[in-house]
Every structure is written in structure tokens, then in C-alpha cells.
Amino acid sequence: LAATRYAERQESRKVLGFPVLLDNDVMHLCADHSCITKQEAYLAMGRIKYSEYCIATPETARKFGLTLRDLPVGSGVNAVIVTSDKRIVMMETSALVDFPNRTDVPAGVYSGGHPFEMMRREIREEVGLYADELIGMRMLGLSIHFADRVGHILTFFADTALYSLRVEERARHAEDSWEGRIFSEDCDEYAMHAALEDFGRTNNSKMSSG
């Protein structure tokens, strides 16, 4: 199933002129054998292919009568980055990624190595910020994602001394700037909720008119 789906996606992306998907290794986290404490995280990890990770969906489970535990669950990383003017760095994903036109924080597939180093690399590639520009990076915890693709997400937090406009400028020249548009929103809870609701209405309107 993974090989067939992967071949179909490659062909469709080729027709559309999108970048080729690489079937690289993705880390699989075994939650039953992992443990997170206030001071340390012990993660039991294995490897699966990205093509296998892509079929780890609730739809696949329903189609084949499987439970979510039967799926080849991959792992990802994301980060909440707060600028010096107290704004959260966000991303509106482009049409070239798996889940286009969505609002998210900088994120990526966990492909191995130290989780902190993996997250720093994703931030550098997507936002253009380097490790020495991230202050007090720490892991907030581990979550399980069930929406479109089943996976475990390691979430990190970091401050930066740069202002939001400077971060957005850097992101326009980042290595993976094609993955989406970096912008920022006020850290205030109510302001953030209002911004996300407004984005959702705008995005739904675009989809309806399309």
C-alpha cells in the first residue's frame, strides 16, 4: 500500500511540476517504551520509510479494519518561537507541501539524530534562524496527532532576541522558504484565537471559490 500510494503521489507531483518526494527514513516512536519526566526524556525510537509514514491515517485504519496501534506511526517536531516584541512565529503552508494552505508553527518530520538538533535544523531551514539566535530552547512535551496523519509530535519552545519583522525578513531567504510564508501573531491568547479564526474563514472562502 505504501509503495503504491508513494508512486501515485510522485506521478501527480511530476505532472504539476512540484518537487520530487524523497522516501527517506522517518523515526518511529514507541510510546509504550518511552518515558518523559520533568528533567529528562527517554525515547524508544525505530525507523520507517516516509512512504509508510504517509499511509498512517485514520482512513487507512478504517479501510483495512485496523486500530491506530497497527499503523506505522512516524514522529515529527515543531516549535513555538517567541520574538523579542512578544509575537509567535507562524507559517502558512504553500501548495507544494503535503498539507497546503494551513496555519502552523515551524515543523518537520523527525528523521533521526538528537531531537534538539533536529528542531534547530528545521528552524534554520524554514525560518532562517541559527542555533545561537534561539534562547532557552526546551522541550514542552510529546503529543499524539490524529487528524490527517497519525504521529507523535515533540514540541519545543524558544525565545529569540530578534524582532518579528526581522524574523520574517530572514525567513524570506531561508533554504526551505518554498514550504510556506512565515509571519507572526500577538502572543496574547485572545488575539491569537481571533487571528486563527480569521485565517480559517479566509481559507474556507478561498477553497469554496476554487
N, C-alpha and C positions, 0 to 999 in steps of 0.2 A: 504493500500500500504506500509506504513512504517513497519507494523508488518511482512508482507510477505518478504519484502526486508531484514529486520533485521535477520529473521530466515534463509534465504538463505545464508547470509554472515556468520552467526555463523557456519553453517554446512560446508561451504567451508573452513573456517579458521580452524575448527576442523580437517578436512582431511589433511590440510597442516601442522598441528602442531603449528599453530600460537596462540597467547594469545587470550582468550575469550574477546569479546567486552562487555563492561558494558553499559546498557541502562540508564545511569544516566541523571539527569536534565542538560539542557543547557539553558543559558539565551537568551531570545529573546528580541531584542531591537526594540522599535517602534520609527523610525526616525521622524515621523510626530509630536511626542510629546516630542522630546528631543531637547536640545539646548547646543551648545558648544561656549563659549566665550574665550577671551584670558586668563581670570583668573579662570573660573570655567566650569565644565561640568554638565549638568542636563540630566540624562539618564532615560528614561521611560522603565523599564525592566519587562519582564514576564518570565515564564518558559515553555519550551517544552522538550520532550524527545530527547535523542541523535539520536534515530532511525528516528524521524521526521526531525531532522536537516539534516540527511543523504539523504533524498529524495528532499531537497530543491535545485534542479538543473535546469538549463535551459532545459535539456532533459525532465524532468517531466512536466514542464510548456508546452512545445510543444506537448507532448503526450496527455495531457488532456485538451488542449485549454485554459490554464490558463495564467495569467500575472504574472510577478515576485512578484507583491504585494500580490498575492493569496497564495504564498508559506510560510511555517512555517520557517521563517528565523532565524537562530541562530546567536550567536556572538562569536568572538574569540579575542585573544590578541596576539601581537607579539612585539618583542623588538630589537632595534638596539643598540648593546653594543660595545663600542669602548675601546680597551685596551690601556695601557699606552704607547705602541710603535705604536700607531695610526693605529691599524688594527681592522676591523669589524668582530665580531664573527658570523660565518655562520654554517649551518647544511646541510649535505647531508643525506636525509631521508633514512631509511632502508626499506627492503622488508616487514617488519612487520606492517607498518602504512598504513593509508588509501591511501595516495598519495606517493608511493615509488619512490626512485631514483630522488629526486628533490633537488634543492638548495634553501634554505630559511634561514631566521633568526629564532632564538628560538621562538616558538609559541605554542599556545594551545587553546582549547575550553574554553570559558568563562562560568564557571559553577556556578557563584554567588559569593557574598561577595564583598568587596571593590576591584575595578579594579586594583589598585596598588598592593594590597596584592596578588591578583590572579597572576599578572605578576611576582612578586618576587618569588612566589612558583614555577611557570613554569621554571624560570631561575635556581632555586636551583635544581629542579628535572632533568632538561635536561643538564645544563652546570656545576652544582656543585658550583655555586657562591651563597654566602649568602647575605642577605639584607645589612649588614654593609660593604660589599665589592663593593656595587653599589653606585656610586657618582652622585648626582644631577639627580635622576630619574624624568622624566617628561613625560606627555602625549603629543605626537606630533599632534594627531588628530584622526578622525574617517573616515574610508574608506569603500566603498561597494565593495565586491568581487563578480564577476560574472562568473569566468572561469569554474571551475568544480562544485563548490557548492556555492550557493548564501548565503552571510552572511555579517555581519558588523564586521569590524576589528578595534579594538582600538590599536593604535601603540604607543609604548613608546621608550624613549631614555635614556641611562645611560652610564656613563664612569666607568671604573674600574682601580684601581692602579696596577693591575696585568699585567704582560707581556703576550703576546699571547701564547707563549709556555707553560706557567704556566696554563693558562686557558684551553688549550687543554688537558693538563695532568689531570687537575681536572675533566674535562668532561668525561674522560675515566672511571672514577669511580663513576659517577653520578648515581642517582637512576634509571633514565629512559634512560641510555646510549644505551639501545637496540633500541631506536627510531631512532637513526642516528649517524653519525660521525660529531663531532664538529671540525671545522677548522677555519682559519681566512684569510682575504684578505686585501690588502692595501686599506686605506680609499680614496686614490686618485680616482676621478671619472673615469678617462680613464683606470686605472689599474683594477678597479672593473668591468667595462664593458668588458674588454678583458678576464678577468678570467671567467665571466659568459658565454661569447660566447664560450670559450674553453670547459667549462663544458658541454654546450649544445651539441657541436659537439661530444664529447666523449660519452655522454649519448645516443645520437641518434645512434651512431655507435654500442654501446652495444645492443640496442633494435633491430637493424637491423640484427645483427649477431645471436641474440637469436631467 
